[in-house]
């Protein structure tokens, strides 16, 4: 039985509070549920064959009749990326500003839900009601247009859900954060602030996008051949900075990567990127010398199917590298992606290409607040309760310590699935609800520890053995057993062939003694025999699949 009451103001993150990414934050009030953001996350090696993850919203599906919709703070993948994957299970309205709505429509169109979904556009900074929730969008600086924090007002108090943000006096795209507006909200009284924790370990200011232009322009000026710059496709501010830096060095910009083309189109439709020189097409590249070109491309996290990796492998349709070319990674290395990225760096170095990253050059500023900026935000908003989100446990824990050190009355150290009552009465964790991860596997969603993912992990580690038995109607072998040991043993080598021959002979001897028995018994005997022999030979226990046909 639920531990909460109909009128309780509740908060529960279903994603984004055990990791950076996959943000999905759920609020409850007067018996109704409202979600802020529905993002995707990067998969790691625990999910073979998968690049993206979506949150498991089973808790919400069970309360679908009381679910009012999703409000999107901005268009980054980790806040909007799962809209297309999960909308068919929610069938709810989506509220977003025009630029963010364009991204949401694209996600829905990819999955075939666009005609059915209802997207309600709201102007940045606007106020509106959704059921019992009174919402105000508060424009705040980030690395993408139309980032809006959400002020939720209820009879029990006000919650400020910051979304992703920073304090940037020269943001390039969008307006600077309105300190007076934030202070005014604080003056009204804020019960709780649910706040970004990404850069809580960074002491000083995150830096200004405007300052980055001079550095990138100077680096590009020193390069004598082709320059390639990669960043997140959704970082429209960075796209603008790179384009301006190229323009300052008399270089034409060509885009490589479908996501960049899509985002730039959305940005221009919404009135952004209007003051930069037009991008040239891949066919126009041939008209320019290499030292007059800059390629802006996707793949800043080493994604295998992105343009940057294809360029490194020599498989890109129109970009070819030469010694003395330069690659600039204008992005942060996201924790967990280090191995993929360093493999990519090594590929470029072996080709004689210079690699510039945030580790040794000023090529990136974060879109998230440092401790200095977090302290400033708390001074302005003055919430009674700090609820850190958008981070791994170590970051959330540090954010709690920071909030306590600067005098915030109460702090809640939360994780995905923890349901917290914010009001009425004392702030209290009530229970832990179901959460989890779904692997985006093509057009399918696979549970994190479902049979498909478990088998792939076994195959990744141990390979697989497939034995095919063809039996006659009397139960004897009509043909010699066929043994395929993919990823287990090298069947093309002499030793491998000899071992497969040995296992085949052993199977024939044992199965001939079985007589006319059931398929299940024959399968069990064959599996146990093969498993034992391979364990003796290899020291491993790969999965063994037995296929039986009778003729």
C-alpha positions in Angstrom: 0.0 0.0 0.0 1.3 3.5 -0.9 2.7 5.5 1.9 1.6 8.8 0.5 -1.6 10.8 0.5 -3.5 12.3 -2.4 -2.6 15.9 -1.4 1.1 15.2 -0.8 3.8 17.1 -2.8 6.1 14.3 -3.8 9.3 14.0 -5.9 10.9 10.9 -7.3 13.7 10.8 -9.9 13.3 7.8 -12.3 16.6 8.6 -14.0 19.5 11.1 -13.7 20.2 10.7 -10.0 22.6 7.7 -10.3 24.3 9.0 -13.4 24.9 12.0 -15.6 22.3 11.7 -18.3 18.9 10.0 -18.7 17.1 12.7 -16.7 13.5 11.8 -15.8 12.0 13.6 -12.8 8.5 12.9 -11.5 6.3 15.2 -9.3 3.0 14.4 -7.6 0.4 16.7 -6.2 -3.3 16.3 -5.5 -3.3 12.8 -6.9 -1.7 13.8 -10.3 1.8 13.1 -11.7 3.9 15.4 -13.8 7.3 14.6 -15.3 10.1 17.1 -16.0 12.3 15.8 -18.8 12.6 12.4 -20.4 16.2 11.9 -21.4 18.5 9.2 -22.7 21.9 8.1 -21.5 25.1 6.6 -22.9 25.5 2.8 -22.6 28.8 1.3 -21.5 30.3 -2.2 -22.2 27.7 -3.8 -19.8 25.3 -3.4 -22.8 26.9 -5.2 -25.8 25.7 -3.8 -29.1 23.9 -0.9 -27.5 24.8 2.8 -27.5 21.8 4.5 -25.7 19.8 3.8 -22.6 16.3 4.8 -21.6 14.8 4.9 -18.1 12.4 2.1 -17.0 9.2 4.0 -16.2 7.2 1.0 -14.9 6.2 2.9 -11.8 4.6 5.6 -14.0 2.9 3.2 -16.4 1.0 1.8 -13.4 -0.4 5.3 -12.7 -1.0 6.3 -16.3 -4.6 7.4 -15.7 -3.3 10.2 -13.3 -0.4 11.2 -15.5 -0.6 14.8 -16.9 2.4 15.0 -19.3 6.0 15.8 -19.8 7.6 19.2 -19.5 10.9 19.6 -21.3 13.5 22.0 -19.9 15.7 22.0 -23.1 16.7 20.0 -26.1 19.8 18.1 -25.0 19.7 14.4 -25.5 19.9 13.6 -21.8 16.7 15.5 -21.3 14.7 14.8 -24.4 16.3 11.7 -25.9 13.8 9.1 -24.7 10.7 10.9 -25.8 10.6 8.8 -29.0 11.4 5.5 -27.3 8.8 5.8 -24.6 6.0 8.0 -25.7 3.9 5.1 -27.0 3.7 3.7 -23.5 2.8 7.1 -22.0 0.6 8.7 -24.7 0.8 12.0 -22.9 1.0 15.7 -23.9 4.5 17.2 -24.2 5.1 20.8 -23.2 8.2 22.6 -24.6 9.5 25.8 -26.1 9.6 26.1 -29.9 13.3 25.0 -30.4 12.9 22.1 -27.9 9.6 21.1 -29.5 11.4 20.8 -32.8 13.8 18.3 -31.3 10.9 16.4 -29.6 9.0 16.2 -33.0 12.2 14.8 -34.6 12.4 12.1 -32.0 8.7 11.2 -32.4 8.9 11.1 -36.1 11.9 8.7 -36.1 9.6 6.2 -34.2 6.4 6.9 -36.1 4.5 8.6 -33.3 4.5 12.2 -34.5 0.9 12.2 -35.9 -0.4 10.8 -32.6 1.5 12.9 -30.1 0.3 16.2 -28.8 3.1 18.8 -28.4 2.1 22.1 -26.8 4.5 24.9 -27.4 5.2 27.5 -24.7 7.2 30.7 -25.1 10.4 30.8 -23.0 9.6 32.5 -19.7 5.9 31.8 -19.9 3.5 30.7 -17.1 0.8 28.1 -17.4 -1.1 25.5 -15.4 -1.1 21.7 -15.9 -3.8 20.2 -13.6 -3.1 21.3 -10.0 0.5 22.4 -10.9 1.1 26.1 -11.6 4.3 26.4 -13.7 6.6 29.2 -14.7 9.4 28.8 -17.2 12.5 30.7 -16.1 15.1 31.4 -18.8 18.6 30.5 -17.7 21.9 30.2 -19.5 23.1 26.8 -20.8 24.9 25.6 -24.0 21.7 25.4 -26.0 18.9 27.8 -26.9 15.8 28.1 -24.7 17.0 26.4 -21.6 14.2 27.0 -19.0 14.2 26.1 -15.3 10.8 25.2 -14.0 9.1 26.9 -11.1 6.3 24.7 -9.7 3.9 26.5 -7.4 1.5 24.6 -5.2 -0.5 25.3 -2.1 2.2 23.5 -0.1 5.0 25.6 -1.4 7.2 26.3 -4.4 9.8 24.0 -6.0 12.4 25.3 -8.3 13.6 22.6 -10.7 16.7 24.2 -12.2 17.4 21.8 -15.1 20.9 22.3 -16.6 22.4 25.7 -16.1 25.3 28.0 -15.6 25.9 31.7 -15.0 27.5 33.0 -18.2 27.8 36.8 -18.7 28.5 36.3 -22.5 26.5 33.2 -23.5 26.7 33.7 -27.3 23.3 32.0 -27.8 20.4 33.2 -25.7 20.2 35.7 -22.9 22.3 35.8 -19.7 20.6 34.5 -16.5 18.3 37.0 -14.8 19.6 37.4 -11.3 16.8 39.8 -10.4 14.2 37.2 -11.4 15.9 34.5 -9.4 16.1 36.7 -6.3 12.4 37.6 -6.7 11.5 34.0 -6.7 13.6 33.5 -3.6 11.9 36.5 -2.0 8.6 34.8 -2.5 9.8 31.8 -0.6 11.1 28.5 -2.1 10.4 25.2 -0.4 12.9 23.1 -2.3 15.4 23.5 -5.1 16.0 20.4 -7.3 19.4 21.3 -8.7 22.1 20.2 -11.2 25.2 18.6 -9.6 27.4 17.9 -12.6 30.4 20.2 -11.7 30.1 20.3 -8.0 33.8 19.4 -7.6 34.9 22.3 -9.8 35.8 25.3 -7.6 35.9 28.3 -10.0 33.5 29.6 -12.5 32.7 27.3 -15.4 33.8 29.9 -18.0 32.1 31.9 -20.6 31.2 30.7 -24.1 32.2 34.1 -25.4 35.7 33.8 -24.0 36.1 30.5 -25.9 36.0 32.2 -29.3 39.4 33.8 -28.9 41.1 30.6 -27.9 39.6 28.5 -30.6 40.3 31.2 -33.2 43.9 31.4 -32.1 44.4 27.6 -32.2 42.8 27.3 -35.7 45.1 30.2 -36.9 48.2 28.1 -36.1 47.1 25.1 -38.2 48.4 24.7 -41.7 46.1 22.0 -43.1 42.6 20.7 -42.7 41.0 21.3 -39.3 38.3 19.1 -37.8 36.4 20.1 -34.7 34.0 17.8 -32.9 31.4 18.7 -30.3 28.0 17.7 -29.1 25.6 18.2 -32.0 23.0 19.8 -29.6 25.5 22.4 -28.3 24.2 25.2 -30.5 26.3 27.8 -28.7 29.4 25.8 -29.5 28.4 25.4 -33.1 28.1 29.2 -33.3 31.5 29.7 -31.7 33.3 27.2 -34.0 31.7 28.7 -37.0 32.8 32.2 -36.0 36.3 31.0 -35.2 36.5 29.4 -38.7 35.2 32.6 -40.3 37.8 34.7 -38.5 40.5 32.4 -40.1 39.0 32.6 -43.6 37.9 28.9 -43.5 34.6 27.5 -44.8 32.7 25.2 -42.6 31.2 21.9 -43.7 29.1 19.7 -41.4 29.7 16.0 -41.1 27.1 14.0 -39.2 23.3 13.8 -39.6 22.7 15.2 -36.1 24.6 18.4 -36.8 22.6 19.0 -40.0 19.3 18.4 -38.1 20.2 20.6 -35.1 21.4 23.5 -37.3 18.2 23.3 -39.3 16.1 23.5 -36.1 18.3 26.4 -34.8 17.9 28.4 -37.9 14.1 27.8 -38.0 13.9 29.2 -34.5 16.0 32.3 -35.4 19.4 31.2 -34.2 22.7 31.0 -36.1 21.6 33.8 -38.4 24.8 35.8 -38.1 27.3 33.1 -39.3 28.4 32.4 -42.9 26.4 29.6 -44.6 27.8 26.1 -44.2 29.0 24.6 -47.5 28.0 21.1 -48.7 30.4 18.2 -49.0 30.4 18.5 -52.8 31.6 22.1 -52.5 34.6 21.0 -50.4 36.5 20.1 -53.6 36.5 23.8 -54.6 38.6 24.8 -51.6 42.2 24.1 -50.5 42.4 22.0 -47.3 43.9 25.0 -45.4 40.7 26.9 -46.2 38.3 24.3 -44.7 37.0 23.4 -41.2 34.9 20.2 -40.8 32.5 20.3 -37.8 31.5 16.8 -37.0 29.7 14.5 -34.6 31.3 11.9 -32.4 33.0 13.8 -29.6 32.5 10.9 -27.2 34.0 8.2 -29.5 30.6 6.8 -30.7 31.3 4.0 -33.2 28.7 5.1 -35.7 29.4 8.9 -35.6 31.3 10.9 -38.2 34.5 11.3 -36.1 35.0 7.5 -35.8 34.3 7.0 -39.5 36.9 9.7 -40.4 39.5 8.0 -38.2 38.8 4.6 -39.8 39.0 6.1 -43.3 35.3 5.2 -44.0 33.8 8.6 -44.2 32.2 9.4 -47.5 33.8 12.8 -48.1 36.5 13.5 -45.4 40.0 12.1 -45.8 42.8 12.7 -43.4 46.4 13.5 -44.1 49.5 14.0 -41.9 49.6 17.4 -40.4 45.8 17.8 -40.3 44.4 18.8 -36.9 41.5 17.4 -34.8 40.0 19.4 -32.0 37.7 17.8 -29.4 35.7 20.8 -28.2 33.9 18.9 -25.5 34.3 17.3 -22.1 35.3 13.7 -21.7 32.2 12.2 -20.0 33.1 9.6 -17.3 32.8 6.1 -18.7 33.8 7.2 -22.3 37.5 7.4 -21.6 38.5 4.1 -23.3 36.5 4.8 -26.4 38.0 8.3 -26.7 41.6 7.3 -26.1 41.3 4.6 -28.8 40.1 7.3 -31.1 43.0 9.6 -30.1 45.5 6.9 -30.8 44.0 6.3 -34.3 44.6 9.9 -35.2 48.1 10.0 -33.8 49.1 7.0 -35.9 47.8 8.8 -39.0 50.1 11.8 -38.2 47.2 13.9 -37.2 47.5 16.4 -34.3 44.9 15.9 -31.5 43.9 18.9 -29.3 41.6 18.3 -26.2 40.4 20.0 -23.1 43.3 18.4 -21.2 45.9 20.6 -22.7 44.1 23.5 -24.5 41.3 25.9 -23.8 38.8 24.3 -26.3 35.8 23.8 -24.0 33.7 25.4 -21.3 31.1 23.5 -19.4 27.4 24.3 -19.5 27.0 23.3 -15.9 27.6 25.2 -12.6 30.7 25.1 -10.5 30.7 25.4 -6.7 31.1 29.1 -7.1 27.9 29.3 -9.3 26.0 26.8 -7.1 26.7 29.0 -4.1 25.5 32.1 -6.0 22.3 30.3 -7.0 21.6 29.2 -3.4 22.2 32.8 -2.2 19.6 34.0 -4.8 16.9 31.4 -4.4 17.3 30.5 -0.7 15.4 27.2 -0.6 14.6 25.5 2.6 15.5 22.2 1.1 18.3 21.2 -1.3 17.6 18.2 -3.5 20.7 17.5 -5.7 20.1 15.6 -8.9 21.8 15.2 -12.3 24.9 13.4 -11.1 26.5 10.2 -10.0 26.2 9.3 -6.3 29.6 10.9 -5.4 28.5 14.2 -7.0 25.1 14.2 -5.3 26.9 13.5 -1.9 29.3 16.4 -2.4 26.4 18.7 -3.4 24.6 17.8 -0.2 27.8 18.7 1.8 28.1 22.0 -0.1 24.4 22.9 0.6 24.9 22.1 4.3 28.1 24.2 4.5 26.4 27.3 3.1 23.4 27.1 5.5 20.6 25.4 3.6 18.2 24.2 6.3 17.8 20.7 5.0 19.4 18.5 2.3 18.1 15.3 0.7 20.7 12.9 -0.7 18.6 11.0 -3.3 19.0 8.3 -5.8 16.8 7.0 -8.6 13.6 5.5 -7.3 13.6 7.3 -3.9 10.2 8.8 -3.4 10.4 11.9 -1.2 7.6 13.8 0.4 8.4 17.5 0.2 5.2 18.7 1.9 3.1 18.9 4.0 5.0 18.2 7.2 8.6 17.2 7.4 10.6 16.3 4.3 10.9 12.5 4.4 11.9 9.6 2.1 8.8 7.3 2.1 9.8 4.4 0.0 11.9 3.1 -2.9 9.9 2.6 -6.1 10.9 0.6 -9.2 13.5 2.1 -11.5 15.9 0.6 -14.0 17.5 0.9 -17.4 16.3 -0.2 -20.8 18.8 -0.8 -23.6 17.9 0.9 -26.9 18.5 -2.0 -29.2 17.6 -0.9 -32.7 13.8 -0.4 -32.5 13.5 -2.6 -29.4 13.9 -1.9 -25.7 15.7 -4.6 -23.8 15.7 -4.8 -20.0 19.1 -4.2 -18.4 19.3 -7.8 -17.0 16.8 -9.5 -19.3 17.6 -12.7 -21.2 18.9 -10.8 -24.3 21.4 -8.7 -22.5 22.5 -11.6 -20.2 23.2 -13.8 -23.2 25.1 -11.0 -25.0 27.3 -10.5 -22.0 28.0 -14.2 -21.9 28.7 -14.3 -25.7 31.0 -11.3 -25.2 33.0 -13.0 -22.5 32.8 -16.7 -23.5 31.5 -17.1 -27.1 28.9 -19.8 -27.8 28.8 -23.4 -28.9 26.0 -24.6 -31.2 25.6 -28.3 -31.7 23.2 -29.6 -34.4 22.0 -33.2 -34.2 20.1 -34.8 -37.1 18.4 -38.0 -35.9 16.5 -40.7 -37.8 13.1 -42.0 -36.7 14.7 -44.8 -34.7 16.6 -42.3 -32.6 20.1 -42.8 -34.1 22.3 -40.2 -35.7 21.3 -39.7 -39.4 24.3 -37.4 -39.8 27.5 -36.7 -37.9 26.9 -33.9 -35.3 27.8 -30.4 -36.4 29.7 -28.2 -33.9 30.1 -24.5 -34.2 32.2 -22.9 -31.5 32.0 -19.2 -32.3 34.3 -17.1 -30.2 35.4 -20.2 -28.2 38.1 -21.9 -30.2 39.8 -21.3 -33.5 38.3 -24.0 -35.7 40.5 -22.9 -38.6 43.7 -23.9 -36.9 45.1 -27.5 -36.9 44.7 -27.8 -33.1 41.2 -26.4 -33.2 40.1 -28.8 -36.0 41.6 -31.8 -34.1 39.7 -30.8 -30.9 36.4 -30.4 -32.8 37.0 -33.8 -34.3 37.6 -35.3 -30.9 34.4 -33.8 -29.5 32.4 -35.0 -32.5 33.7 -38.6 -32.0 32.9 -38.5 -28.3 29.4 -37.3 -29.1 28.8 -40.0 -31.6 29.9 -42.7 -29.2 27.7 -41.4 -26.3 24.6 -40.6 -28.4 24.6 -44.0 -30.2 24.2 -45.6 -26.8 21.1 -43.6 -26.0 18.6 -45.5 -28.1 15.3 -43.9 -29.2 14.9 -41.4 -26.4 13.1 -38.0 -26.1 14.6 -34.8 -27.6 14.9 -33.3 -24.1 17.0 -36.2 -22.8 19.1 -36.4 -26.0 19.7 -32.6 -25.7 20.7 -32.8 -22.0 23.2 -35.6 -22.7 24.7 -33.8 -25.6 24.9 -30.5 -23.7 26.6 -32.0 -20.6 29.1 -33.9 -22.8 30.1 -30.8 -24.9 30.2 -28.6 -21.8 32.5 -31.0 -20.0 34.9 -31.5 -22.9 35.2 -27.8 -23.6 35.7 -27.0 -19.9 38.6 -29.5 -19.8 40.1 -28.0 -23.0 39.6 -24.2 -22.5 39.0 -23.8 -18.8 35.8 -21.9 -19.6 32.0 -22.7 -19.6 30.5 -21.0 -22.7 26.7 -21.4 -23.3 25.9 -24.5 -25.3 22.8 -24.6 -27.5 21.6 -27.9 -28.9 19.4 -28.1 -32.0 17.7 -31.4 -32.9 16.0 -32.4 -36.1 14.5 -35.8 -36.9 14.3 -37.1 -40.4 
